[in-house]
Amino acid sequence: MKEFGIMLWLAPGMNIQRNPLCGRNFEYYSEDPLISGICAAAETQGVQSHPGAGTTIKHFACNNLEDNRAYNNSHVTERTLREIYLKGFEIAIRKAQPLALMSSYNMLNGIHTANSVDLLTKAARQEWGFEGLIMTDWGTTAEPKPDLEGRMPLYGPSNAAACIKAGNDLLMPGSKEDVEEILASVDAEEGTVKYPITLEELRGCAERILRIIAKSNTYTEES
């Protein structure tokens, strides 16, 4: 990380190895959420023992397949969600406080994880005490494209303004359309935009990003 001049490691991936055909299983730890959480916490503690360096635990949450992962909807009961799919993330956050968390592409019970207040704000921040920044996976707001057979995905992309409202601080890699969507939604009247947001909500996201930048190796040197 020092050699490449970066502060955030976009890892560890810690989704549950639910199906042996998942194309990213080699990145993930286990089918067991306890093992996943403990391993991710240990790696995070190791990385973050170096001032200015941090991890980004991902993909939050229920990202259990690689094929069509941007346009699928995971239907999960509350108990299953809490005991299996969220438990590893909860352990990693409570034990190691990673600097960043990455939301996933998929929908969870009909809501894009990047747009989920329950997932990003209520669970991660308010229940587990997560203090870092939350970023999207790459291109989550991009319009879907047809597959090789010309079929369009069943579900559309996440919404940039809804990302801000949910507490998703950083849209990656970002686009002109995302910026326009967010600015048009600030203090907008109900019914004029898809997701009205407040200036306070936008400032909250900006503040969390700046706090992580201030902790980065750009400003922090090892003694």
C-alpha positions as protocol buffer text, in pm:
chain_id: "A"
residue {
  index: 1
  type: MET
  ca { x: 0 y: 0 z: 0 }
}
residue {
  index: 2
  type: LYS
  ca { x: 288 y: 236 z: 76 }
}
residue {
  index: 3
  type: GLU
  ca { x: 457 y: 154 z: -250 }
}
residue {
  index: 4
  type: PHE
  ca { x: 145 y: 227 z: -455 }
}
residue {
  index: 5
  type: GLY
  ca { x: 49 y: 530 z: -248 }
}
residue {
  index: 6
  type: ILE
  ca { x: -294 y: 406 z: -145 }
}
residue {
  index: 7
  type: MET
  ca { x: -471 y: 413 z: 190 }
}
residue {
  index: 8
  type: LEU
  ca { x: -765 y: 177 z: 148 }
}
residue {
  index: 9
  type: TRP
  ca { x: -733 y: -188 z: 61 }
}
residue {
  index: 10
  type: LEU
  ca { x: -1050 y: -290 z: -127 }
}
residue {
  index: 11
  type: ALA
  ca { x: -1066 y: -612 z: 71 }
}
residue {
  index: 12
  type: PRO
  ca { x: -1130 y: -838 z: 249 }
}
residue {
  index: 13
  type: GLY
  ca { x: -1420 y: -993 z: 64 }
}
residue {
  index: 14
  type: MET
  ca { x: -1623 y: -1181 z: 320 }
}
residue {
  index: 15
  type: ASN
  ca { x: -1945 y: -1297 z: 161 }
}
residue {
  index: 16
  type: ILE
  ca { x: -2075 y: -1637 z: 262 }
}
residue {
  index: 17
  type: GLN
  ca { x: -1963 y: -1928 z: 40 }
}
residue {
  index: 18
  type: ARG
  ca { x: -2321 y: -2033 z: -17 }
}
residue {
  index: 19
  type: ASN
  ca { x: -2276 y: -2203 z: -354 }
}
residue {
  index: 20
  type: PRO
  ca { x: -1955 y: -2365 z: -486 }
}
residue {
  index: 21
  type: LEU
  ca { x: -2026 y: -2213 z: -829 }
}
residue {
  index: 22
  type: CYS
  ca { x: -1992 y: -1854 z: -703 }
}
residue {
  index: 23
  type: GLY
  ca { x: -1713 y: -1700 z: -908 }
}
residue {
  index: 24
  type: ARG
  ca { x: -1565 y: -1503 z: -618 }
}
residue {
  index: 25
  type: ASN
  ca { x: -1544 y: -1780 z: -357 }
}
residue {
  index: 26
  type: PHE
  ca { x: -1165 y: -1772 z: -379 }
}
residue {
  index: 27
  type: GLU
  ca { x: -1182 y: -1424 z: -222 }
}
residue {
  index: 28
  type: TYR
  ca { x: -1417 y: -1520 z: 58 }
}
residue {
  index: 29
  type: TYR
  ca { x: -1335 y: -1700 z: 381 }
}
residue {
  index: 30
  type: SER
  ca { x: -1599 y: -1957 z: 459 }
}
residue {
  index: 31
  type: GLU
  ca { x: -1956 y: -2078 z: 464 }
}
residue {
  index: 32
  type: ASP
  ca { x: -1944 y: -1998 z: 836 }
}
residue {
  index: 33
  type: PRO
  ca { x: -2015 y: -1636 z: 940 }
}
residue {
  index: 34
  type: LEU
  ca { x: -1819 y: -1671 z: 1265 }
}
residue {
  index: 35
  type: ILE
  ca { x: -1503 y: -1774 z: 1082 }
}
residue {
  index: 36
  type: SER
  ca { x: -1559 y: -1500 z: 822 }
}
residue {
  index: 37
  type: GLY
  ca { x: -1600 y: -1233 z: 1088 }
}
residue {
  index: 38
  type: ILE
  ca { x: -1301 y: -1337 z: 1296 }
}
residue {
  index: 39
  type: CYS
  ca { x: -1072 y: -1366 z: 991 }
}
residue {
  index: 40
  type: ALA
  ca { x: -1181 y: -1029 z: 852 }
}
residue {
  index: 41
  type: ALA
  ca { x: -1132 y: -867 z: 1192 }
}
residue {
  index: 42
  type: ALA
  ca { x: -782 y: -1013 z: 1223 }
}
residue {
  index: 43
  type: GLU
  ca { x: -680 y: -894 z: 876 }
}
residue {
  index: 44
  type: THR
  ca { x: -824 y: -551 z: 945 }
}
residue {
  index: 45
  type: GLN
  ca { x: -637 y: -522 z: 1273 }
}
residue {
  index: 46
  type: GLY
  ca { x: -316 y: -622 z: 1096 }
}
residue {
  index: 47
  type: VAL
  ca { x: -354 y: -371 z: 813 }
}
residue {
  index: 48
  type: GLN
  ca { x: -470 y: -91 z: 1039 }
}
residue {
  index: 49
  type: SER
  ca { x: -183 y: -141 z: 1280 }
}
residue {
  index: 50
  type: HIS
  ca { x: 3 y: 66 z: 1020 }
}
residue {
  index: 51
  type: PRO
  ca { x: -102 y: 431 z: 1060 }
}
residue {
  index: 52
  type: GLY
  ca { x: -288 y: 567 z: 761 }
}
residue {
  index: 53
  type: ALA
  ca { x: -384 y: 228 z: 612 }
}
residue {
  index: 54
  type: GLY
  ca { x: -724 y: 66 z: 624 }
}
residue {
  index: 55
  type: THR
  ca { x: -944 y: -210 z: 489 }
}
residue {
  index: 56
  type: THR
  ca { x: -1278 y: -204 z: 307 }
}
residue {
  index: 57
  type: ILE
  ca { x: -1488 y: -504 z: 406 }
}
residue {
  index: 58
  type: LYS
  ca { x: -1724 y: -613 z: 129 }
}
residue {
  index: 59
  type: HIS
  ca { x: -1974 y: -681 z: -31 }
}
residue {
  index: 60
  type: PHE
  ca { x: -2245 y: -571 z: 211 }
}
residue {
  index: 61
  type: ALA
  ca { x: -2457 y: -782 z: 188 }
}
residue {
  index: 62
  type: CYS
  ca { x: -2604 y: -1106 z: 50 }
}
residue {
  index: 63
  type: ASN
  ca { x: -2383 y: -1092 z: -260 }
}
residue {
  index: 64
  type: ASN
  ca { x: -2364 y: -1469 z: -308 }
}
residue {
  index: 65
  type: LEU
  ca { x: -2327 y: -1506 z: -682 }
}
residue {
  index: 66
  type: GLU
  ca { x: -2113 y: -1349 z: -952 }
}
residue {
  index: 67
  type: ASP
  ca { x: -2324 y: -1407 z: -1263 }
}
residue {
  index: 68
  type: ASN
  ca { x: -2579 y: -1123 z: -1296 }
}
residue {
  index: 69
  type: ARG
  ca { x: -2483 y: -1002 z: -948 }
}
residue {
  index: 70
  type: ALA
  ca { x: -2572 y: -641 z: -1031 }
}
residue {
  index: 71
  type: TYR
  ca { x: -2932 y: -725 z: -1116 }
}
residue {
  index: 72
  type: ASN
  ca { x: -3054 y: -988 z: -874 }
}
residue {
  index: 73
  type: ASN
  ca { x: -3281 y: -967 z: -574 }
}
residue {
  index: 74
  type: SER
  ca { x: -3190 y: -1171 z: -264 }
}
residue {
  index: 75
  type: HIS
  ca { x: -3496 y: -1268 z: -61 }
}
residue {
  index: 76
  type: VAL
  ca { x: -3388 y: -1332 z: 299 }
}
residue {
  index: 77
  type: THR
  ca { x: -3580 y: -1352 z: 625 }
}
residue {
  index: 78
  type: GLU
  ca { x: -3474 y: -1128 z: 914 }
}
residue {
  index: 79
  type: ARG
  ca { x: -3345 y: -1418 z: 1125 }
}
residue {
  index: 80
  type: THR
  ca { x: -3146 y: -1569 z: 836 }
}
residue {
  index: 81
  type: LEU
  ca { x: -3006 y: -1228 z: 751 }
}
residue {
  index: 82
  type: ARG
  ca { x: -2896 y: -1160 z: 1106 }
}
residue {
  index: 83
  type: GLU
  ca { x: -2757 y: -1505 z: 1188 }
}
residue {
  index: 84
  type: ILE
  ca { x: -2580 y: -1583 z: 860 }
}
residue {
  index: 85
  type: TYR
  ca { x: -2534 y: -1300 z: 609 }
}
residue {
  index: 86
  type: LEU
  ca { x: -2477 y: -1002 z: 840 }
}
residue {
  index: 87
  type: LYS
  ca { x: -2309 y: -1172 z: 1135 }
}
residue {
  index: 88
  type: GLY
  ca { x: -1959 y: -1178 z: 983 }
}
residue {
  index: 89
  type: PHE
  ca { x: -1976 y: -807 z: 902 }
}
residue {
  index: 90
  type: GLU
  ca { x: -2103 y: -732 z: 1251 }
}
residue {
  index: 91
  type: ILE
  ca { x: -1813 y: -922 z: 1409 }
}
residue {
  index: 92
  type: ALA
  ca { x: -1554 y: -748 z: 1189 }
}
residue {
  index: 93
  type: ILE
  ca { x: -1695 y: -404 z: 1266 }
}
residue {
  index: 94
  type: ARG
  ca { x: -1730 y: -456 z: 1641 }
}
residue {
  index: 95
  type: LYS
  ca { x: -1386 y: -618 z: 1682 }
}
residue {
  index: 96
  type: ALA
  ca { x: -1175 y: -417 z: 1436 }
}
residue {
  index: 97
  type: GLN
  ca { x: -1360 y: -104 z: 1316 }
}
residue {
  index: 98
  type: PRO
  ca { x: -1245 y: -110 z: 949 }
}
residue {
  index: 99
  type: LEU
  ca { x: -1201 y: 229 z: 788 }
}
residue {
  index: 100
  type: ALA
  ca { x: -1447 y: 148 z: 509 }
}
residue {
  index: 101
  type: LEU
  ca { x: -1737 y: -74 z: 407 }
}
residue {
  index: 102
  type: MET
  ca { x: -1850 y: -146 z: 50 }
}
residue {
  index: 103
  type: SER
  ca { x: -2216 y: -204 z: -31 }
}
residue {
  index: 104
  type: SER
  ca { x: -2302 y: -467 z: -288 }
}
residue {
  index: 105
  type: TYR
  ca { x: -2468 y: -456 z: -631 }
}
residue {
  index: 106
  type: ASN
  ca { x: -2769 y: -670 z: -553 }
}
residue {
  index: 107
  type: MET
  ca { x: -3108 y: -588 z: -411 }
}
residue {
  index: 108
  type: LEU
  ca { x: -3204 y: -723 z: -70 }
}
residue {
  index: 109
  type: ASN
  ca { x: -3573 y: -790 z: -28 }
}
residue {
  index: 110
  type: GLY
  ca { x: -3655 y: -548 z: -306 }
}
residue {
  index: 111
  type: ILE
  ca { x: -3421 y: -263 z: -207 }
}
residue {
  index: 112
  type: HIS
  ca { x: -3075 y: -203 z: -352 }
}
residue {
  index: 113
  type: THR
  ca { x: -2822 y: -250 z: -72 }
}
residue {
  index: 114
  type: ALA
  ca { x: -2661 y: 79 z: -178 }
}
residue {
  index: 115
  type: ASN
  ca { x: -2998 y: 247 z: -114 }
}
residue {
  index: 116
  type: SER
  ca { x: -3085 y: 67 z: 210 }
}
residue {
  index: 117
  type: VAL
  ca { x: -3121 y: 286 z: 519 }
}
residue {
  index: 118
  type: ASP
  ca { x: -3186 y: -25 z: 729 }
}
residue {
  index: 119
  type: LEU
  ca { x: -2865 y: -191 z: 619 }
}
residue {
  index: 120
  type: LEU
  ca { x: -2619 y: 98 z: 602 }
}
residue {
  index: 121
  type: THR
  ca { x: -2740 y: 337 z: 868 }
}
residue {
  index: 122
  type: LYS
  ca { x: -2955 y: 146 z: 1114 }
}
residue {
  index: 123
  type: ALA
  ca { x: -2758 y: -181 z: 1125 }
}
residue {
  index: 124
  type: ALA
  ca { x: -2398 y: -85 z: 1046 }
}
residue {
  index: 125
  type: ARG
  ca { x: -2380 y: 259 z: 1203 }
}
residue {
  index: 126
  type: GLN
  ca { x: -2644 y: 273 z: 1473 }
}
residue {
  index: 127
  type: GLU
  ca { x: -2645 y: -89 z: 1597 }
}
residue {
  index: 128
  type: TRP
  ca { x: -2284 y: -193 z: 1543 }
}
residue {
  index: 129
  type: GLY
  ca { x: -2117 y: 145 z: 1583 }
}
residue {
  index: 130
  type: PHE
  ca { x: -1948 y: 162 z: 1244 }
}
residue {
  index: 131
  type: GLU
  ca { x: -1753 y: 490 z: 1220 }
}
residue {
  index: 132
  type: GLY
  ca { x: -1593 y: 471 z: 876 }
}
residue {
  index: 133
  type: LEU
  ca { x: -1708 y: 559 z: 527 }
}
residue {
  index: 134
  type: ILE
  ca { x: -1939 y: 350 z: 314 }
}
residue {
  index: 135
  type: MET
  ca { x: -1876 y: 328 z: -59 }
}
residue {
  index: 136
  type: THR
  ca { x: -2067 y: 166 z: -343 }
}
residue {
  index: 137
  type: ASP
  ca { x: -1938 y: -110 z: -563 }
}
residue {
  index: 138
  type: TRP
  ca { x: -1822 y: 17 z: -901 }
}
residue {
  index: 139
  type: GLY
  ca { x: -2092 y: 146 z: -1135 }
}
residue {
  index: 140
  type: THR
  ca { x: -2391 y: 50 z: -924 }
}
residue {
  index: 141
  type: THR
  ca { x: -2590 y: 347 z: -1058 }
}
residue {
  index: 142
  type: ALA
  ca { x: -2513 y: 274 z: -1423 }
}
residue {
  index: 143
  type: GLU
  ca { x: -2801 y: 188 z: -1653 }
}
residue {
  index: 144
  type: PRO
  ca { x: -2827 y: -186 z: -1724 }
}
residue {
  index: 145
  type: LYS
  ca { x: -2720 y: -333 z: -2055 }
}
residue {
  index: 146
  type: PRO
  ca { x: -2863 y: -635 z: -2240 }
}
residue {
  index: 147
  type: ASP
  ca { x: -2690 y: -969 z: -2198 }
}
residue {
  index: 148
  type: LEU
  ca { x: -2529 y: -1165 z: -2481 }
}
residue {
  index: 149
  type: GLU
  ca { x: -2871 y: -1288 z: -2590 }
}
residue {
  index: 150
  type: GLY
  ca { x: -3019 y: -938 z: -2596 }
}
residue {
  index: 151
  type: ARG
  ca { x: -3226 y: -974 z: -2279 }
}
residue {
  index: 152
  type: MET
  ca { x: -3251 y: -679 z: -2039 }
}
residue {
  index: 153
  type: PRO
  ca { x: -3205 y: -738 z: -1665 }
}
residue {
  index: 154
  type: LEU
  ca { x: -3519 y: -764 z: -1457 }
}
residue {
  index: 155
  type: TYR
  ca { x: -3413 y: -492 z: -1213 }
}
residue {
  index: 156
  type: GLY
  ca { x: -3269 y: -146 z: -1269 }
}
residue {
  index: 157
  type: PRO
  ca { x: -2970 y: 27 z: -1107 }
}
residue {
  index: 158
  type: SER
  ca { x: -2950 y: 192 z: -768 }
}
residue {
  index: 159
  type: ASN
  ca { x: -3017 y: 565 z: -740 }
}
residue {
  index: 160
  type: ALA
  ca { x: -2743 y: 817 z: -662 }
}
residue {
  index: 161
  type: ALA
  ca { x: -2953 y: 1040 z: -437 }
}
residue {
  index: 162
  type: ALA
  ca { x: -3093 y: 738 z: -255 }
}
residue {
  index: 163
  type: CYS
  ca { x: -2733 y: 629 z: -187 }
}
residue {
  index: 164
  type: ILE
  ca { x: -2677 y: 955 z: 0 }
}
residue {
  index: 165
  type: LYS
  ca { x: -3005 y: 923 z: 191 }
}
residue {
  index: 166
  type: ALA
  ca { x: -2915 y: 568 z: 296 }
}
residue {
  index: 167
  type: GLY
  ca { x: -2575 y: 677 z: 428 }
}
residue {
  index: 168
  type: ASN
  ca { x: -2369 y: 552 z: 134 }
}
residue {
  index: 169
  type: ASP
  ca { x: -2105 y: 824 z: 142 }
}
residue {
  index: 170
  type: LEU
  ca { x: -1905 y: 761 z: -173 }
}
residue {
  index: 171
  type: LEU
  ca { x: -2032 y: 659 z: -516 }
}
residue {
  index: 172
  type: MET
  ca { x: -1767 y: 474 z: -713 }
}
residue {
  index: 173
  type: PRO
  ca { x: -1637 y: 567 z: -956 }
}
residue {
  index: 174
  type: GLY
  ca { x: -1899 y: 843 z: -982 }
}
residue {
  index: 175
  type: SER
  ca { x: -2034 y: 1010 z: -1293 }
}
residue {
  index: 176
  type: LYS
  ca { x: -2169 y: 1340 z: -1417 }
}
residue {
  index: 177
  type: GLU
  ca { x: -2518 y: 1190 z: -1407 }
}
residue {
  index: 178
  type: ASP
  ca { x: -2472 y: 1093 z: -1041 }
}
residue {
  index: 179
  type: VAL
  ca { x: -2366 y: 1447 z: -951 }
}
residue {
  index: 180
  type: GLU
  ca { x: -2661 y: 1598 z: -1136 }
}
residue {
  index: 181
  type: GLU
  ca { x: -2903 y: 1355 z: -970 }
}
residue {
  index: 182
  type: ILE
  ca { x: -2771 y: 1437 z: -623 }
}
residue {
  index: 183
  type: LEU
  ca { x: -2766 y: 1816 z: -668 }
}
residue {
  index: 184
  type: ALA
  ca { x: -3116 y: 1819 z: -816 }
}
residue {
  index: 185
  type: SER
  ca { x: -3243 y: 1619 z: -517 }
}
residue {
  index: 186
  type: VAL
  ca { x: -3105 y: 1844 z: -242 }
}
residue {
  index: 187
  type: ASP
  ca { x: -3396 y: 2012 z: -62 }
}
residue {
  index: 188
  type: ALA
  ca { x: -3624 y: 1923 z: -354 }
}
residue {
  index: 189
  type: GLU
  ca { x: -3999 y: 1919 z: -304 }
}
residue {
  index: 190
  type: GLU
  ca { x: -4167 y: 1582 z: -268 }
}
residue {
  index: 191
  type: GLY
  ca { x: -4277 y: 1450 z: -605 }
}
residue {
  index: 192
  type: THR
  ca { x: -4031 y: 1656 z: -812 }
}
residue {
  index: 193
  type: VAL
  ca { x: -3747 y: 1401 z: -787 }
}
residue {
  index: 194
  type: LYS
  ca { x: -3728 y: 1030 z: -707 }
}
residue {
  index: 195
  type: TYR
  ca { x: -3548 y: 1067 z: -373 }
}
residue {
  index: 196
  type: PRO
  ca { x: -3543 y: 1411 z: -207 }
}
residue {
  index: 197
  type: ILE
  ca { x: -3244 y: 1453 z: 25 }
}
residue {
  index: 198
  type: THR
  ca { x: -3143 y: 1726 z: 265 }
}
residue {
  index: 199
  type: LEU
  ca { x: -2829 y: 1934 z: 262 }
}
residue {
  index: 200
  type: GLU
  ca { x: -2757 y: 1795 z: 610 }
}
residue {
  index: 201
  type: GLU
  ca { x: -2760 y: 1438 z: 474 }
}
residue {
  index: 202
  type: LEU
  ca { x: -2519 y: 1535 z: 196 }
}
residue {
  index: 203
  type: ARG
  ca { x: -2291 y: 1714 z: 440 }
}
residue {
  index: 204
  type: GLY
  ca { x: -2292 y: 1408 z: 665 }
}
residue {
  index: 205
  type: CYS
  ca { x: -2156 y: 1194 z: 382 }
}
residue {
  index: 206
  type: ALA
  ca { x: -1893 y: 1456 z: 297 }
}
residue {
  index: 207
  type: GLU
  ca { x: -1784 y: 1481 z: 660 }
}
residue {
  index: 208
  type: ARG
  ca { x: -1734 y: 1105 z: 691 }
}
residue {
  index: 209
  type: ILE
  ca { x: -1524 y: 1100 z: 373 }
}
residue {
  index: 210
  type: LEU
  ca { x: -1308 y: 1389 z: 498 }
}
residue {
  index: 211
  type: ARG
  ca { x: -1257 y: 1221 z: 835 }
}
residue {
  index: 212
  type: ILE
  ca { x: -1120 y: 909 z: 664 }
}
residue {
  index: 213
  type: ILE
  ca { x: -898 y: 1118 z: 436 }
}
residue {
  index: 214
  type: ALA
  ca { x: -758 y: 1291 z: 746 }
}
residue {
  index: 215
  type: LYS
  ca { x: -668 y: 946 z: 887 }
}
residue {
  index: 216
  type: SER
  ca { x: -501 y: 837 z: 563 }
}
residue {
  index: 217
  type: ASN
  ca { x: -131 y: 794 z: 494 }
}
residue {
  index: 218
  type: THR
  ca { x: -146 y: 1123 z: 305 }
}
residue {
  index: 219
  type: TYR
  ca { x: -151 y: 1294 z: 645 }
}
residue {
  index: 220
  type: THR
  ca { x: -36 y: 1020 z: 882 }
}
residue {
  index: 221
  type: GLU
  ca { x: 319 y: 887 z: 888 }
}
residue {
  index: 222
  type: GLU
  ca { x: 447 y: 591 z: 1083 }
}
residue {
  index: 223
  type: SER
  ca { x: 689 y: 688 z: 1357 }
}
